[in-house]
Amino acid sequence: MKTQPSLNNRFLVPALFLLLPLSGVRADWFFEAGPYYRGQMKISVDGGSRAADTGANAATPGIRGGLPSSGVPALNDAGGSGFRSFDNGYVGPSGWVWAQNAGITQFFGYQTADQYDAGADTLSFTGTTSGTVGSSTRTSTRVSNVGPSGWNDSKRTNGMGLIGTLGYRLGETDPEEDGEEKTHEWSLLFRFGWLEGMGATFRNRSALRQEVVRRSETNTASSSASYRYTYDTLGNPFFPTAPYAMTDPGGVGPLIADTPQSIDLISRTDSLSPSGARTALSGATSFVDLDLDVRAFTLQAGPRWLYCPEAAVSLYLQPAVTLNLIDATAHRTETFRDDNGRRIASWHDRADDQAWRWGGGIQFGARVTLSDHWYLNGSGGYEWVRSANLDVGPDRVRIDISGYQLELALGRSF
């Protein structure tokens, strides 16, 4: 009985190819080809946000408008003659025509002694005026992110492809020689295949959510001012003491000028009061659409052990080391819209990359002999492949094509 070669010897394969033609050991080539299916592969996305990276905002933050400026209300007093009512008295035109023509009047009244200045021959009054100076609307806008930016998701994917096998039979146990009822066969395999359709689509993934708070406030500025009106008492040495009031424009009494000789600002008071406020809330969301198309090419090498309990049906075990070329294409679109659907900004990214990855797998299968040279294989197993990464815009895509594998192949020995 021939023994199975040791797989730990790294010079085994070259040695066998050199020795087999010289040793007289029976060795055959065979070829197999057919479809295969791999399922439960995984595509994961650790996504970012173009909107967050570029500092896009759903609105312009800050303050527009301002507070109304304050000022002294308009006096609207040209300083001529006429009736004036003050906080502490009054002065009006005389009922005598000759006095009006002379610019004097006896029709006045005052309340306190400090209003009269005998040394300056003046009588002073205080007048107060007030009113609204102006109003304005001030709007403050605050923009804030709701939660962290970015997104994460994953999907399972499946693929279909074709795989071809070129094999070389290294040895077998022959029941005619050893008297055994079962035949064992060892072969060395070289395989090439490709896999299509491992794509994934992600739609409307929220990458950034913003909240906009707008507060509008209307403010009104008011001001009041006190003025001193000074009248000439015409040097009257017998001026009446306070309080004094002449109530009859035609009565007889002391005279003063009916026109103030000066009007001076004493003091002013400004105030600001809100007359209306309104707060409005709105928001915006940045959505991502990501399309991935993945394909893989595989080169495999490994042994096969075939066990033949019956003439027509055989079982086999097939481990392999694989080298895989993963080819991926990605299209990414991010659109930033407010809650009313208005587009604020959009970004488009594309990536196309390839990566070589090592892997390994094992298959368990059955062979049905159809004729002396033709047979049919069916197997199932699992393939482990190191994952690959693809960057598209701010997103990192992890492509893991490890998964269970089903194969069907038509074979021919030579």
C-alpha positions in Angstrom: 0.0 0.0 0.0 1.3 3.4 -0.9 1.4 5.9 1.9 0.1 9.5 1.7 3.0 12.0 1.1 3.8 14.4 4.0 2.4 17.8 3.4 4.8 19.4 5.8 7.7 18.9 3.4 7.9 22.1 1.4 9.9 20.3 -1.3 7.2 17.7 -1.8 5.5 19.1 -4.9 8.7 19.9 -6.9 10.1 16.5 -6.0 7.0 14.7 -7.1 6.9 16.4 -10.4 10.6 15.4 -11.0 10.3 11.8 -9.7 6.9 10.7 -11.0 8.0 10.4 -14.7 11.0 8.4 -13.6 9.4 6.2 -10.9 6.9 4.5 -13.2 4.1 5.4 -10.7 0.8 5.9 -12.5 -0.2 9.6 -12.5 -3.0 11.3 -14.4 -4.1 14.8 -15.2 -7.7 15.8 -14.9 -9.7 18.9 -15.5 -12.9 20.1 -13.8 -15.1 23.2 -14.4 -18.4 24.4 -13.2 -20.4 27.0 -11.3 -20.0 27.8 -7.7 -21.9 29.9 -5.1 -20.7 31.7 -2.1 -23.1 33.0 0.5 -23.2 35.0 3.8 -20.4 37.3 2.8 -20.5 40.7 4.5 -20.0 44.4 3.5 -19.7 46.8 6.4 -19.6 50.6 6.3 -18.1 53.0 8.9 -19.5 56.1 7.3 -18.7 59.8 7.8 -20.3 63.0 6.6 -19.2 65.4 4.0 -21.6 68.0 5.4 -19.8 67.7 8.8 -16.3 67.7 7.3 -16.9 70.8 5.3 -18.7 72.7 8.1 -22.0 73.0 6.1 -24.8 74.7 8.0 -28.5 74.6 7.4 -28.6 78.4 8.2 -26.1 81.2 8.9 -25.5 81.4 12.6 -25.2 84.8 14.3 -27.3 87.9 14.9 -28.9 90.1 12.3 -30.3 93.5 13.1 -29.6 95.3 16.3 -31.0 97.4 19.0 -32.6 100.8 18.2 -30.5 103.8 18.9 -31.8 106.2 21.5 -31.8 109.9 21.3 -33.5 113.0 22.7 -37.1 113.3 21.4 -37.7 116.2 19.0 -38.6 119.3 21.0 -40.8 120.9 18.3 -40.5 124.4 19.9 -39.2 127.2 17.8 -39.0 129.5 20.9 -41.6 132.1 19.8 -44.4 133.5 21.9 -47.4 131.4 22.7 -49.1 129.5 25.6 -46.8 127.0 27.2 -47.7 124.8 30.1 -44.8 123.6 32.2 -44.3 121.1 35.1 -44.1 124.1 37.5 -46.1 126.8 35.9 -47.2 128.4 32.6 -46.7 131.4 30.4 -49.2 132.7 27.9 -49.8 135.7 25.6 -51.2 138.8 27.1 -54.8 139.8 26.4 -53.7 143.3 25.8 -52.9 144.0 22.2 -50.3 146.6 22.9 -48.5 144.1 25.3 -48.5 141.4 22.6 -47.0 144.0 20.2 -44.3 144.8 22.7 -43.5 141.1 23.4 -44.5 141.2 27.0 -47.2 139.5 29.1 -48.7 139.5 32.6 -50.4 136.1 32.0 -48.1 133.7 33.8 -47.8 131.7 37.0 -45.0 129.8 38.8 -44.8 127.5 41.9 -41.5 127.7 43.7 -39.2 130.4 44.9 -36.1 128.9 43.2 -37.6 129.5 39.8 -37.0 133.3 40.2 -33.5 134.6 40.1 -33.6 138.3 41.2 -29.9 138.9 40.4 -30.3 137.7 36.8 -33.8 139.1 36.4 -35.0 135.7 35.1 -37.9 133.3 35.7 -37.3 129.7 34.8 -39.7 126.8 34.1 -39.2 123.1 33.6 -40.8 121.3 30.6 -40.7 117.6 30.0 -41.2 115.8 26.7 -41.1 112.1 26.0 -41.7 109.7 23.1 -40.6 106.7 21.1 -37.3 107.3 19.5 -37.2 104.1 17.3 -37.8 100.4 17.1 -36.0 97.5 15.4 -36.1 93.7 15.1 -33.2 91.6 16.1 -32.9 88.0 14.9 -30.5 85.5 16.5 -29.8 82.2 14.7 -28.3 79.2 16.4 -27.3 76.0 14.5 -26.3 72.9 16.4 -25.7 69.3 15.5 -28.1 66.7 16.9 -26.0 63.7 18.0 -22.7 62.6 16.4 -22.1 62.8 12.7 -21.6 59.8 10.5 -23.4 56.5 10.0 -22.8 52.7 10.3 -24.4 49.8 8.6 -23.7 46.3 7.2 -25.3 43.9 4.8 -24.9 40.3 3.9 -24.3 39.5 0.2 -24.0 36.4 -2.0 -22.1 35.8 -5.2 -22.0 33.4 -8.2 -19.2 32.5 -10.4 -17.2 29.8 -12.3 -14.2 27.9 -11.1 -11.9 25.6 -13.1 -9.6 22.9 -11.6 -6.4 21.4 -13.1 -5.4 18.4 -11.0 -2.6 15.9 -10.9 -3.1 12.5 -9.3 -0.2 11.8 -7.1 -1.0 8.3 -5.9 -3.6 5.7 -5.0 -4.2 2.4 -3.2 -5.1 -0.3 -5.6 -7.5 -3.0 -4.2 -6.2 -5.5 -6.7 -2.7 -5.1 -5.3 -3.4 -4.8 -1.6 -6.5 -6.9 -1.3 -8.5 -4.0 0.0 -12.1 -3.2 -0.8 -11.7 0.6 -0.7 -9.5 2.8 -2.9 -7.8 6.0 -1.7 -6.5 8.6 -4.1 -4.3 11.7 -3.6 -4.2 14.5 -6.0 -2.7 18.0 -6.2 -5.0 20.8 -7.4 -4.5 24.1 -9.1 -7.7 26.2 -9.3 -8.8 29.5 -10.9 -12.2 31.2 -10.5 -14.1 34.4 -10.4 -17.0 35.5 -8.4 -19.6 38.2 -9.4 -22.5 40.0 -7.8 -21.2 40.7 -4.3 -22.7 44.2 -4.2 -24.6 46.2 -1.7 -26.8 49.3 -1.8 -27.4 51.6 1.1 -30.1 54.3 0.7 -31.0 57.4 2.7 -28.6 56.8 5.6 -28.6 59.8 7.9 -25.1 61.2 8.3 -25.8 64.5 10.0 -28.8 66.1 11.6 -28.9 69.8 12.5 -31.3 71.9 14.5 -31.9 75.5 13.7 -33.3 77.9 16.3 -34.3 81.4 15.2 -35.4 83.9 17.8 -36.8 87.2 16.6 -37.3 90.1 19.1 -38.6 93.5 18.4 -37.3 96.2 20.8 -38.6 99.8 21.2 -36.4 102.6 22.4 -38.1 105.4 24.4 -36.6 108.6 25.8 -37.8 111.5 28.0 -36.0 114.9 28.3 -36.4 117.8 30.6 -35.8 121.4 29.3 -35.3 124.7 31.2 -37.2 127.6 29.7 -35.9 131.0 30.9 -37.9 134.2 30.6 -36.7 137.8 31.2 -38.5 139.5 34.2 -37.6 142.9 32.8 -35.9 144.1 36.0 -39.1 144.4 38.0 -38.0 145.2 41.6 -41.4 144.3 43.0 -41.7 140.8 41.5 -44.4 138.6 43.2 -43.2 135.8 45.4 -44.1 132.1 44.8 -46.6 130.7 44.4 -48.1 133.1 42.0 -50.7 132.8 39.3 -52.4 135.3 37.0 -55.4 133.5 35.6 -56.9 136.3 33.5 -55.0 137.2 30.3 -56.6 140.7 30.5 -55.9 141.2 34.3 -53.5 143.6 35.8 -50.2 142.3 37.1 -46.3 142.3 36.8 -44.9 141.8 33.3 -42.4 139.4 31.9 -41.2 138.7 28.3 -43.7 136.4 26.5 -40.9 134.6 24.6 -38.2 132.5 26.4 -34.7 133.9 26.0 -33.3 130.4 26.1 -34.3 126.7 26.1 -31.7 124.4 27.6 -31.6 120.6 28.0 -31.4 119.6 31.7 -31.5 115.8 31.6 -32.7 112.8 29.6 -33.7 109.2 30.4 -33.6 106.4 27.9 -35.4 103.0 28.1 -35.5 99.9 26.0 -38.4 97.5 26.1 -39.2 94.3 24.1 -42.5 94.6 22.4 -42.6 91.1 20.8 -40.6 87.9 20.6 -41.0 84.8 18.4 -39.0 81.5 18.3 -39.0 79.2 15.3 -37.5 75.7 15.1 -36.4 73.9 12.0 -33.9 71.3 11.0 -31.9 69.7 8.2 -30.5 66.2 7.5 -27.7 65.0 5.3 -28.5 61.7 3.6 -26.1 59.3 2.0 -26.7 56.9 -0.9 -23.9 54.3 -1.4 -23.7 51.7 -4.2 -21.0 49.0 -4.1 -20.1 46.5 -6.8 -17.6 43.8 -5.8 -16.1 41.0 -7.7 -13.3 38.6 -6.9 -10.7 36.4 -8.7 -9.2 33.5 -6.9 -6.1 31.3 -7.3 -6.1 28.1 -5.2 -3.7 25.3 -4.6 -4.0 22.3 -2.3 -4.4 18.5 -2.1 -7.4 16.3 -2.5 -8.0 13.1 -0.7 -10.5 10.8 -2.5 -12.2 7.9 -0.8 -14.0 5.3 -3.0 -16.3 3.0 -1.1 -18.1 2.0 -4.3 -17.2 2.0 -7.9 -19.7 4.8 -9.0 -19.7 7.1 -6.0 -16.6 8.6 -4.2 -16.2 11.0 -1.3 -13.4 13.6 -1.0 -11.8 16.1 1.3 -10.2 19.1 -0.2 -8.3 21.8 1.7 -6.7 24.8 -0.1 -4.7 27.9 0.3 -6.1 30.8 -1.8 -4.8 34.1 -3.2 -7.7 36.4 -3.9 -7.9 39.6 -5.9 -10.8 41.7 -4.7 -12.0 44.4 -7.1 -14.5 46.9 -5.8 -16.2 50.0 -7.2 -18.2 52.4 -5.1 -20.4 55.4 -5.9 -21.4 57.7 -3.0 -23.8 60.7 -3.0 -24.5 62.8 0.0 -27.3 65.4 -0.1 -28.0 68.0 2.6 -31.6 69.1 2.7 -33.8 71.1 5.1 -37.0 69.7 6.4 -38.9 71.3 3.6 -36.9 69.5 1.0 -34.7 72.4 -0.1 -31.3 71.2 -1.1 -28.5 73.0 0.8 -25.5 71.2 -0.7 -24.5 67.9 -2.3 -21.3 65.9 -2.8 -20.4 63.0 -5.1 -17.5 60.6 -4.6 -16.3 57.5 -6.6 -13.7 54.9 -5.8 -12.3 52.0 -7.7 -9.7 49.8 -6.0 -8.2 46.3 -6.0 -6.5 44.4 -3.2 -4.8 41.0 -3.0 -5.8 38.9 0.1 -4.7 35.5 1.4 -7.2 33.0 2.4 -7.9 29.3 2.9 -10.8 26.9 2.7 -12.0 23.4 2.9 -14.5 21.4 0.8 -16.3 18.2 1.4 -17.7 16.6 -1.7 -19.0 13.6 -3.6 -18.0 12.3 -7.1 -20.3 10.4 -9.4 -18.6 8.5 -12.1 -20.3 8.9 -15.5 -17.9 6.9 -17.7 -14.3 5.9 -17.9 -13.1 9.5 -18.2 -16.1 11.6 -17.2 -17.5 12.3 -13.8 -19.6 14.9 -11.9 -18.5 16.6 -8.6 -20.7 18.3 -6.0 -19.2 19.8 -2.8 -19.8 22.2 0.0 -17.5 24.0 2.4 -16.3 27.3 3.7 -13.7 29.8 2.5 -11.9 32.2 4.8 -10.5 35.3 3.2 -8.8 38.3 4.8 -11.0 41.3 4.5 -10.2 44.3 2.3 -10.9 48.0 2.9 -12.1 50.6 0.4 -12.3 54.4 1.1 -14.9 56.4 -0.7 -15.2 60.0 0.4 -15.4 60.0 4.2 -16.7 56.4 4.3 -14.6 53.3 4.9 -16.0 50.1 3.5 -14.9 46.7 4.8 -15.3 43.9 2.4 -15.3 40.4 3.8 -15.8 37.7 1.1 -15.5 34.8 3.6 -18.6 32.6 3.4 -19.9 29.1 2.8 -19.4 27.8 -0.7 -21.2 25.3 -2.9 -19.7 23.9 -6.0 -20.8 21.8 -9.0 -18.3 20.7 -11.6 -18.0 18.4 -14.6 -14.7 16.6 -14.8 -12.6 14.6 -17.2 -9.5 12.6 -16.5 -6.8 12.1 -19.1 
